[in-house]
Amino acid sequence: MSNLKVKMIKLDGSESCESLYSYCSRLSKKNNSILYKLESYLSRKLLDEPELAEIRDIILTVSADVTKLQSLVICGDDDEGL
């Protein structure tokens, strides 16, 4: 796992850092919570209709991609001496 950091800027303008792994995990969880909110708002399961199932699949795919992002980032090259 890399030790890459993500710069976070809070509403008050202050800055902090978070590991890329933690940041990606948090984004993925937020993304997944959208599924629950959509089902609650629509008062039906997203799998009940083909169009909603497609939206669900896209959201789940993006969540999975975000989770994998930290392991896919390439910084430098062994030959560069970074």
Backbone as XML, in Angstrom:
<?xml version="1.0"?>
<chain id="A" units="angstrom">
  <residue number="1" name="MET">
    <atom name="N" x="0.856" y="-1.186" z="0.000"/>
    <atom name="CA" x="0.000" y="0.000" z="0.000"/>
    <atom name="C" x="0.895" y="1.241" z="0.000"/>
  </residue>
  <residue number="2" name="SER">
    <atom name="N" x="0.468" y="2.254" z="-0.703"/>
    <atom name="CA" x="1.251" y="3.483" z="-0.803"/>
    <atom name="C" x="1.015" y="4.361" z="0.417"/>
  </residue>
  <residue number="3" name="ASN">
    <atom name="N" x="1.900" y="5.329" z="0.583"/>
    <atom name="CA" x="1.724" y="6.288" z="1.663"/>
    <atom name="C" x="1.325" y="7.647" z="1.103"/>
  </residue>
  <residue number="4" name="LEU">
    <atom name="N" x="0.608" y="7.639" z="-0.019"/>
    <atom name="CA" x="0.140" y="8.874" z="-0.627"/>
    <atom name="C" x="-0.912" y="9.535" z="0.252"/>
  </residue>
  <residue number="5" name="LYS">
    <atom name="N" x="-0.921" y="10.848" z="0.226"/>
    <atom name="CA" x="-1.861" y="11.635" z="1.024"/>
    <atom name="C" x="-2.736" y="12.484" z="0.114"/>
  </residue>
  <residue number="6" name="VAL">
    <atom name="N" x="-3.917" y="12.803" z="0.604"/>
    <atom name="CA" x="-4.846" y="13.677" z="-0.095"/>
    <atom name="C" x="-4.999" y="14.933" z="0.750"/>
  </residue>
  <residue number="7" name="LYS">
    <atom name="N" x="-4.861" y="16.086" z="0.120"/>
    <atom name="CA" x="-5.006" y="17.360" z="0.817"/>
    <atom name="C" x="-6.486" y="17.651" z="1.001"/>
  </residue>
  <residue number="8" name="MET">
    <atom name="N" x="-6.892" y="17.883" z="2.223"/>
    <atom name="CA" x="-8.283" y="18.177" z="2.547"/>
    <atom name="C" x="-8.387" y="19.647" z="2.958"/>
  </residue>
  <residue number="9" name="ILE">
    <atom name="N" x="-9.335" y="20.361" z="2.382"/>
    <atom name="CA" x="-9.581" y="21.750" z="2.771"/>
    <atom name="C" x="-10.963" y="21.812" z="3.388"/>
  </residue>
  <residue number="10" name="LYS">
    <atom name="N" x="-11.015" y="22.201" z="4.647"/>
    <atom name="CA" x="-12.280" y="22.253" z="5.385"/>
    <atom name="C" x="-13.044" y="23.534" z="5.052"/>
  </residue>
  <residue number="11" name="LEU">
    <atom name="N" x="-14.295" y="23.596" z="5.471"/>
    <atom name="CA" x="-15.126" y="24.765" z="5.195"/>
    <atom name="C" x="-14.543" y="26.054" z="5.763"/>
  </residue>
  <residue number="12" name="ASP">
    <atom name="N" x="-13.816" y="25.945" z="6.881"/>
    <atom name="CA" x="-13.226" y="27.142" z="7.492"/>
    <atom name="C" x="-11.915" y="27.550" z="6.831"/>
  </residue>
  <residue number="13" name="GLY">
    <atom name="N" x="-11.497" y="26.819" z="5.785"/>
    <atom name="CA" x="-10.279" y="27.138" z="5.054"/>
    <atom name="C" x="-9.037" y="26.433" z="5.566"/>
  </residue>
  <residue number="14" name="SER">
    <atom name="N" x="-9.145" y="25.772" z="6.697"/>
    <atom name="CA" x="-7.984" y="25.054" z="7.229"/>
    <atom name="C" x="-7.722" y="23.800" z="6.398"/>
  </residue>
  <residue number="15" name="GLU">
    <atom name="N" x="-6.477" y="23.349" z="6.440"/>
    <atom name="CA" x="-6.072" y="22.200" z="5.644"/>
    <atom name="C" x="-5.625" y="21.047" z="6.535"/>
  </residue>
  <residue number="16" name="SER">
    <atom name="N" x="-5.816" y="19.858" z="6.032"/>
    <atom name="CA" x="-5.307" y="18.661" z="6.701"/>
    <atom name="C" x="-5.004" y="17.634" z="5.619"/>
  </residue>
  <residue number="17" name="CYS">
    <atom name="N" x="-4.399" y="16.535" z="6.026"/>
    <atom name="CA" x="-4.071" y="15.471" z="5.089"/>
    <atom name="C" x="-4.726" y="14.176" z="5.542"/>
  </residue>
  <residue number="18" name="GLU">
    <atom name="N" x="-5.072" y="13.366" z="4.588"/>
    <atom name="CA" x="-5.683" y="12.068" z="4.844"/>
    <atom name="C" x="-5.027" y="11.067" z="3.900"/>
  </residue>
  <residue number="19" name="SER">
    <atom name="N" x="-4.844" y="9.856" z="4.356"/>
    <atom name="CA" x="-4.241" y="8.862" z="3.471"/>
    <atom name="C" x="-5.162" y="8.622" z="2.282"/>
  </residue>
  <residue number="20" name="LEU">
    <atom name="N" x="-4.572" y="8.296" z="1.150"/>
    <atom name="CA" x="-5.356" y="8.020" z="-0.049"/>
    <atom name="C" x="-6.288" y="6.842" z="0.196"/>
  </residue>
  <residue number="21" name="TYR">
    <atom name="N" x="-5.816" y="5.838" z="0.922"/>
    <atom name="CA" x="-6.638" y="4.667" z="1.243"/>
    <atom name="C" x="-7.890" y="5.092" z="2.030"/>
  </residue>
  <residue number="22" name="SER">
    <atom name="N" x="-7.698" y="5.889" z="3.066"/>
    <atom name="CA" x="-8.817" y="6.341" z="3.895"/>
    <atom name="C" x="-9.783" y="7.207" z="3.088"/>
  </residue>
  <residue number="23" name="TYR">
    <atom name="N" x="-9.232" y="8.081" z="2.269"/>
    <atom name="CA" x="-10.051" y="8.968" z="1.434"/>
    <atom name="C" x="-10.906" y="8.163" z="0.455"/>
  </residue>
  <residue number="24" name="CYS">
    <atom name="N" x="-10.289" y="7.206" z="-0.219"/>
    <atom name="CA" x="-11.021" y="6.373" z="-1.179"/>
    <atom name="C" x="-12.098" y="5.544" z="-0.484"/>
  </residue>
  <residue number="25" name="SER">
    <atom name="N" x="-11.775" y="5.007" z="0.684"/>
    <atom name="CA" x="-12.760" y="4.221" z="1.436"/>
    <atom name="C" x="-13.960" y="5.079" z="1.823"/>
  </residue>
  <residue number="26" name="ARG">
    <atom name="N" x="-13.666" y="6.305" z="2.266"/>
    <atom name="CA" x="-14.751" y="7.208" z="2.670"/>
    <atom name="C" x="-15.629" y="7.584" z="1.482"/>
  </residue>
  <residue number="27" name="LEU">
    <atom name="N" x="-15.007" y="7.875" z="0.343"/>
    <atom name="CA" x="-15.783" y="8.202" z="-0.856"/>
    <atom name="C" x="-16.647" y="7.026" z="-1.300"/>
  </residue>
  <residue number="28" name="SER">
    <atom name="N" x="-16.101" y="5.836" z="-1.232"/>
    <atom name="CA" x="-16.848" y="4.643" z="-1.623"/>
    <atom name="C" x="-18.060" y="4.442" z="-0.728"/>
  </residue>
  <residue number="29" name="LYS">
    <atom name="N" x="-17.879" y="4.644" z="0.567"/>
    <atom name="CA" x="-19.001" y="4.497" z="1.506"/>
    <atom name="C" x="-20.081" y="5.546" z="1.243"/>
  </residue>
  <residue number="30" name="LYS">
    <atom name="N" x="-19.650" y="6.778" z="0.957"/>
    <atom name="CA" x="-20.625" y="7.826" z="0.629"/>
    <atom name="C" x="-21.389" y="7.465" z="-0.640"/>
  </residue>
  <residue number="31" name="ASN">
    <atom name="N" x="-20.659" y="6.967" z="-1.603"/>
    <atom name="CA" x="-21.275" y="6.574" z="-2.865"/>
    <atom name="C" x="-22.311" y="5.471" z="-2.633"/>
  </residue>
  <residue number="32" name="ASN">
    <atom name="N" x="-21.958" y="4.497" z="-1.820"/>
    <atom name="CA" x="-22.887" y="3.408" z="-1.525"/>
    <atom name="C" x="-24.111" y="3.892" z="-0.747"/>
  </residue>
  <residue number="33" name="SER">
    <atom name="N" x="-23.933" y="4.900" z="0.073"/>
    <atom name="CA" x="-25.076" y="5.409" z="0.831"/>
    <atom name="C" x="-26.116" y="6.050" z="-0.083"/>
  </residue>
  <residue number="34" name="ILE">
    <atom name="N" x="-25.682" y="6.486" z="-1.256"/>
    <atom name="CA" x="-26.613" y="7.038" z="-2.242"/>
    <atom name="C" x="-27.654" y="5.994" z="-2.638"/>
  </residue>
  <residue number="35" name="LEU">
    <atom name="N" x="-27.238" y="4.726" z="-2.738"/>
    <atom name="CA" x="-28.180" y="3.662" z="-3.097"/>
    <atom name="C" x="-29.315" y="3.581" z="-2.085"/>
  </residue>
  <residue number="36" name="TYR">
    <atom name="N" x="-28.968" y="3.606" z="-0.814"/>
    <atom name="CA" x="-29.976" y="3.555" z="0.241"/>
    <atom name="C" x="-30.897" y="4.778" z="0.168"/>
  </residue>
  <residue number="37" name="LYS">
    <atom name="N" x="-30.303" y="5.947" z="-0.019"/>
    <atom name="CA" x="-31.106" y="7.174" z="-0.081"/>
    <atom name="C" x="-32.047" y="7.161" z="-1.286"/>
  </residue>
  <residue number="38" name="LEU">
    <atom name="N" x="-31.563" y="6.673" z="-2.415"/>
    <atom name="CA" x="-32.421" y="6.577" z="-3.599"/>
    <atom name="C" x="-33.596" y="5.633" z="-3.355"/>
  </residue>
  <residue number="39" name="GLU">
    <atom name="N" x="-33.307" y="4.459" z="-2.793"/>
    <atom name="CA" x="-34.389" y="3.510" z="-2.508"/>
    <atom name="C" x="-35.384" y="4.090" z="-1.514"/>
  </residue>
  <residue number="40" name="SER">
    <atom name="N" x="-34.889" y="4.787" z="-0.519"/>
    <atom name="CA" x="-35.784" y="5.411" z="0.461"/>
    <atom name="C" x="-36.641" y="6.482" z="-0.187"/>
  </residue>
  <residue number="41" name="TYR">
    <atom name="N" x="-36.023" y="7.313" z="-1.018"/>
    <atom name="CA" x="-36.746" y="8.392" z="-1.671"/>
    <atom name="C" x="-37.801" y="7.860" z="-2.636"/>
  </residue>
  <residue number="42" name="LEU">
    <atom name="N" x="-37.425" y="6.827" z="-3.387"/>
    <atom name="CA" x="-38.342" y="6.268" z="-4.385"/>
    <atom name="C" x="-39.348" y="5.290" z="-3.781"/>
  </residue>
  <residue number="43" name="SER">
    <atom name="N" x="-39.100" y="4.871" z="-2.552"/>
    <atom name="CA" x="-39.935" y="3.875" z="-1.870"/>
    <atom name="C" x="-40.032" y="2.575" z="-2.670"/>
  </residue>
  <residue number="44" name="ARG">
    <atom name="N" x="-38.929" y="2.190" z="-3.268"/>
    <atom name="CA" x="-38.862" y="0.912" z="-3.994"/>
    <atom name="C" x="-37.404" y="0.494" z="-4.130"/>
  </residue>
  <residue number="45" name="LYS">
    <atom name="N" x="-37.220" y="-0.773" z="-4.398"/>
    <atom name="CA" x="-35.877" y="-1.312" z="-4.599"/>
    <atom name="C" x="-35.383" y="-0.937" z="-5.992"/>
  </residue>
  <residue number="46" name="LEU">
    <atom name="N" x="-34.114" y="-0.626" z="-6.101"/>
    <atom name="CA" x="-33.555" y="-0.243" z="-7.386"/>
    <atom name="C" x="-33.533" y="-1.408" z="-8.368"/>
  </residue>
  <residue number="47" name="LEU">
    <atom name="N" x="-33.587" y="-2.625" z="-7.867"/>
    <atom name="CA" x="-33.587" y="-3.790" z="-8.750"/>
    <atom name="C" x="-34.956" y="-4.080" z="-9.356"/>
  </residue>
  <residue number="48" name="ASP">
    <atom name="N" x="-35.977" y="-3.330" z="-8.928"/>
    <atom name="CA" x="-37.337" y="-3.571" z="-9.413"/>
    <atom name="C" x="-37.560" y="-3.159" z="-10.864"/>
  </residue>
  <residue number="49" name="GLU">
    <atom name="N" x="-36.767" y="-2.212" z="-11.340"/>
    <atom name="CA" x="-36.933" y="-1.718" z="-12.709"/>
    <atom name="C" x="-35.587" y="-1.705" z="-13.422"/>
  </residue>
  <residue number="50" name="PRO">
    <atom name="N" x="-35.573" y="-2.063" z="-14.696"/>
    <atom name="CA" x="-34.299" y="-2.135" z="-15.430"/>
    <atom name="C" x="-33.492" y="-0.822" z="-15.410"/>
  </residue>
  <residue number="51" name="GLU">
    <atom name="N" x="-34.155" y="0.312" z="-15.558"/>
    <atom name="CA" x="-33.454" y="1.602" z="-15.572"/>
    <atom name="C" x="-32.820" y="1.891" z="-14.220"/>
  </residue>
  <residue number="52" name="LEU">
    <atom name="N" x="-33.553" y="1.579" z="-13.146"/>
    <atom name="CA" x="-33.023" y="1.792" z="-11.801"/>
    <atom name="C" x="-31.906" y="0.798" z="-11.500"/>
  </residue>
  <residue number="53" name="ALA">
    <atom name="N" x="-32.032" y="-0.413" z="-11.993"/>
    <atom name="CA" x="-30.986" y="-1.423" z="-11.799"/>
    <atom name="C" x="-29.701" y="-0.986" z="-12.497"/>
  </residue>
  <residue number="54" name="GLU">
    <atom name="N" x="-29.851" y="-0.355" z="-13.658"/>
    <atom name="CA" x="-28.672" y="0.138" z="-14.374"/>
    <atom name="C" x="-27.977" y="1.244" z="-13.578"/>
  </residue>
  <residue number="55" name="ILE">
    <atom name="N" x="-28.752" y="2.148" z="-13.005"/>
    <atom name="CA" x="-28.198" y="3.212" z="-12.163"/>
    <atom name="C" x="-27.473" y="2.593" z="-10.967"/>
  </residue>
  <residue number="56" name="ARG">
    <atom name="N" x="-28.087" y="1.600" z="-10.359"/>
    <atom name="CA" x="-27.484" y="0.903" z="-9.219"/>
    <atom name="C" x="-26.154" y="0.272" z="-9.614"/>
  </residue>
  <residue number="57" name="ASP">
    <atom name="N" x="-26.133" y="-0.399" z="-10.758"/>
    <atom name="CA" x="-24.908" y="-1.046" z="-11.218"/>
    <atom name="C" x="-23.788" y="-0.036" z="-11.480"/>
  </residue>
  <residue number="58" name="ILE">
    <atom name="N" x="-24.142" y="1.089" z="-12.041"/>
    <atom name="CA" x="-23.148" y="2.133" z="-12.303"/>
    <atom name="C" x="-22.579" y="2.644" z="-10.985"/>
  </residue>
  <residue number="59" name="ILE">
    <atom name="N" x="-23.433" y="2.921" z="-10.033"/>
    <atom name="CA" x="-22.973" y="3.412" z="-8.730"/>
    <atom name="C" x="-22.075" y="2.391" z="-8.049"/>
  </residue>
  <residue number="60" name="LEU">
    <atom name="N" x="-22.455" y="1.116" z="-8.088"/>
    <atom name="CA" x="-21.627" y="0.079" z="-7.476"/>
    <atom name="C" x="-20.284" y="-0.072" z="-8.194"/>
  </residue>
  <residue number="61" name="THR">
    <atom name="N" x="-20.282" y="0.061" z="-9.502"/>
    <atom name="CA" x="-19.034" y="-0.021" z="-10.263"/>
    <atom name="C" x="-18.104" y="1.130" z="-9.906"/>
  </residue>
  <residue number="62" name="VAL">
    <atom name="N" x="-18.659" y="2.323" z="-9.827"/>
    <atom name="CA" x="-17.851" y="3.490" z="-9.450"/>
    <atom name="C" x="-17.309" y="3.306" z="-8.034"/>
  </residue>
  <residue number="63" name="SER">
    <atom name="N" x="-18.123" y="2.817" z="-7.125"/>
    <atom name="CA" x="-17.668" y="2.565" z="-5.760"/>
    <atom name="C" x="-16.504" y="1.592" z="-5.737"/>
  </residue>
  <residue number="64" name="ALA">
    <atom name="N" x="-16.611" y="0.522" z="-6.495"/>
    <atom name="CA" x="-15.532" y="-0.471" z="-6.555"/>
    <atom name="C" x="-14.273" y="0.148" z="-7.152"/>
  </residue>
  <residue number="65" name="ASP">
    <atom name="N" x="-14.423" y="0.953" z="-8.192"/>
    <atom name="CA" x="-13.270" y="1.599" z="-8.819"/>
    <atom name="C" x="-12.592" y="2.575" z="-7.856"/>
  </residue>
  <residue number="66" name="VAL">
    <atom name="N" x="-13.378" y="3.315" z="-7.102"/>
    <atom name="CA" x="-12.818" y="4.257" z="-6.129"/>
    <atom name="C" x="-12.045" y="3.499" z="-5.053"/>
  </residue>
  <residue number="67" name="THR">
    <atom name="N" x="-12.576" y="2.380" z="-4.599"/>
    <atom name="CA" x="-11.903" y="1.583" z="-3.582"/>
    <atom name="C" x="-10.555" y="1.065" z="-4.091"/>
  </residue>
  <residue number="68" name="LYS">
    <atom name="N" x="-10.491" y="0.688" z="-5.355"/>
    <atom name="CA" x="-9.261" y="0.149" z="-5.936"/>
    <atom name="C" x="-8.249" y="1.233" z="-6.296"/>
  </residue>
  <residue number="69" name="LEU">
    <atom name="N" x="-8.677" y="2.469" z="-6.366"/>
    <atom name="CA" x="-7.835" y="3.559" z="-6.848"/>
    <atom name="C" x="-6.500" y="3.636" z="-6.118"/>
  </residue>
  <residue number="70" name="GLN">
    <atom name="N" x="-6.503" y="3.502" z="-4.809"/>
    <atom name="CA" x="-5.259" y="3.650" z="-4.049"/>
    <atom name="C" x="-4.215" y="2.613" z="-4.442"/>
  </residue>
  <residue number="71" name="SER">
    <atom name="N" x="-4.646" y="1.460" z="-4.912"/>
    <atom name="CA" x="-3.675" y="0.442" z="-5.315"/>
    <atom name="C" x="-3.288" y="0.562" z="-6.785"/>
  </residue>
  <residue number="72" name="LEU">
    <atom name="N" x="-3.958" y="1.426" z="-7.533"/>
    <atom name="CA" x="-3.684" y="1.578" z="-8.957"/>
    <atom name="C" x="-2.861" y="2.816" z="-9.301"/>
  </residue>
  <residue number="73" name="VAL">
    <atom name="N" x="-2.705" y="3.725" z="-8.341"/>
    <atom name="CA" x="-1.962" y="4.954" z="-8.596"/>
    <atom name="C" x="-0.483" y="4.609" z="-8.758"/>
  </residue>
  <residue number="74" name="ILE">
    <atom name="N" x="0.119" y="5.117" z="-9.818"/>
    <atom name="CA" x="1.542" y="4.889" z="-10.079"/>
    <atom name="C" x="2.255" y="6.217" z="-9.936"/>
  </residue>
  <residue number="75" name="CYS">
    <atom name="N" x="3.220" y="6.242" z="-9.041"/>
    <atom name="CA" x="4.023" y="7.439" z="-8.836"/>
    <atom name="C" x="5.460" y="7.101" z="-9.148"/>
  </residue>
  <residue number="76" name="GLY">
    <atom name="N" x="5.920" y="7.582" z="-10.236"/>
    <atom name="CA" x="7.302" y="7.331" z="-10.592"/>
    <atom name="C" x="7.510" y="5.937" z="-11.141"/>
  </residue>
  <residue number="77" name="ASP">
    <atom name="N" x="8.758" y="5.582" z="-11.211"/>
    <atom name="CA" x="9.146" y="4.327" z="-11.821"/>
    <atom name="C" x="10.418" y="3.866" z="-11.099"/>
  </residue>
  <residue number="78" name="ASP">
    <atom name="N" x="10.595" y="2.576" z="-10.934"/>
    <atom name="CA" x="11.771" y="2.065" z="-10.234"/>
    <atom name="C" x="13.065" y="2.577" z="-10.878"/>
  </residue>
  <residue number="79" name="ASP">
    <atom name="N" x="13.051" y="2.736" z="-12.177"/>
    <atom name="CA" x="14.242" y="3.187" z="-12.884"/>
    <atom name="C" x="14.522" y="4.682" z="-12.679"/>
  </residue>
  <residue number="80" name="GLU">
    <atom name="N" x="13.527" y="5.424" z="-12.250"/>
    <atom name="CA" x="13.707" y="6.875" z="-12.051"/>
    <atom name="C" x="14.364" y="7.188" z="-10.723"/>
  </residue>
  <residue number="81" name="GLY">
    <atom name="N" x="14.354" y="6.241" z="-9.825"/>
    <atom name="CA" x="14.947" y="6.479" z="-8.514"/>
    <atom name="C" x="14.095" y="7.307" z="-7.592"/>
  </residue>
  <residue number="82" name="LEU">
    <atom name="N" x="12.814" y="7.316" z="-7.812"/>
    <atom name="CA" x="11.905" y="8.081" z="-6.953"/>
    <atom name="C" x="11.597" y="7.346" z="-5.683"/>
  </residue>
</chain>
